[in-house]
Amino acid sequence: MRQTGGITPFDSRDPDSSRVYWREGGVHQNFAFPVHADPVSGMHCWHQRVRVERAEPDDMRGDVLTDTNASMDVYREWLDMTRPGPRPDNLRRPLWMLRSVKPDPEAYRLR
């Protein structure tokens, strides 16, 4: 993946989109790491090793090279370890999981 343009203000229904003043967007880590679903919660987790290499002379800032087939294999392997929902009491995630800000217990229930 290669960036085709920089960060600039743009028109949309959201007035904040015209207020973009920053120039650096960085690279989202999900482009480099395959999805690893946590076996208990089903949330995306980062339980893997990655290899980062020095940039080559023709590389540009923000370039990412990922083997999407290998990423899908890892995702399927981790998905096999997860428990299908809904959980007991029709829960999406266990209520006992520690969270910095815990939502109302009804937010965990599937309807």
N, C-alpha and C positions, 0 to 999 in steps of 0.2 A: 504494500500500500504506500502510496506517495501523496503528499499534500499537493493540491492543485492551486491553492490560494491561501492567503493569510486571513487573519481574523479582522473583520471589518463590521461596522454597523450595517443593519439591513432593515428593510421595511417588513412589518408584519402587524397582526392585530394587537400584539403586545408592545406597548410604547417603549418598554425597556430595550427592545432589540435595536432601536435607533441610538441608544446611549452607550453602546460598546466602545470603550476607550482603550482596552488593553490590546497588545499585539501578539502575545505568546499564548498558544493554546496547549502546548505540551503534547504528549502522547498518552492516551488512555491505556492503563495496564491490561485491560481485557483484550486488547489486540495482541499482546505478547503471551498471555497466559490462557490455557484452555479452561473452560468452565469445569469446576469440580464441585458437584453438588454435595453438600454435607449430608452424610447418611442419616443423621437424626433429624435435622431441621429442614433439609432440602434447599437451604440457602446456598448461594455461591460462596465458596471458600477458596483460599489459595494454599493448598497443601501440595506443593510441587516444587521441583527444582527447575531453574531456568538457566540458560547459557546466554550470556551477553558478550558480544564480540566488539572489538574496536571497529569504528566506522571505516569503510573502504573509501578511497579517493573519490569515487563517483557517487557515494551516498549523499543524500540530502537530509537536513534536519527533519526529524519526524518520520523517516522511512521505517517501516516495519515489515519483516518477512516472517511469515508463519506458515507452518504446514497444517492446513485446515483439516486434512484427512487424519493426521495423527491426533490433532485436537479433538476431533469427533470420536475417535477410538477411546481416548482417555475419558471423555464425557460419558460414553456408553458404559465403560467399565465402572465408573463411579456411580452412575445411575442404577446399575445392577445392585449396588450396596444399599441404596436408599429404600426406605419403607414406603409403600404406596399410601396415599391418603384416601379419605380422611382417616384420622387417627381415632382412638377411643374418644367418646363424647363428641364426635363430629368436629374434632379440632384439626386445624391446618398445621399448627406447630405446638409442641408441648408448652404448657403454661409454666413449667419449672425452669425453662431456659433463662439464663441470666441475660439481661439486656440493660443498657445504660438508661434508656427511657422505655418503660414498659407500657404498651397501649392497654386500653381497656380489654379485659378477657374476651369480650364479645367479638373483638377484631380478629381473634384466632379461630373463631367458629365458622365452619362452612355452612352456607344456608341452602 
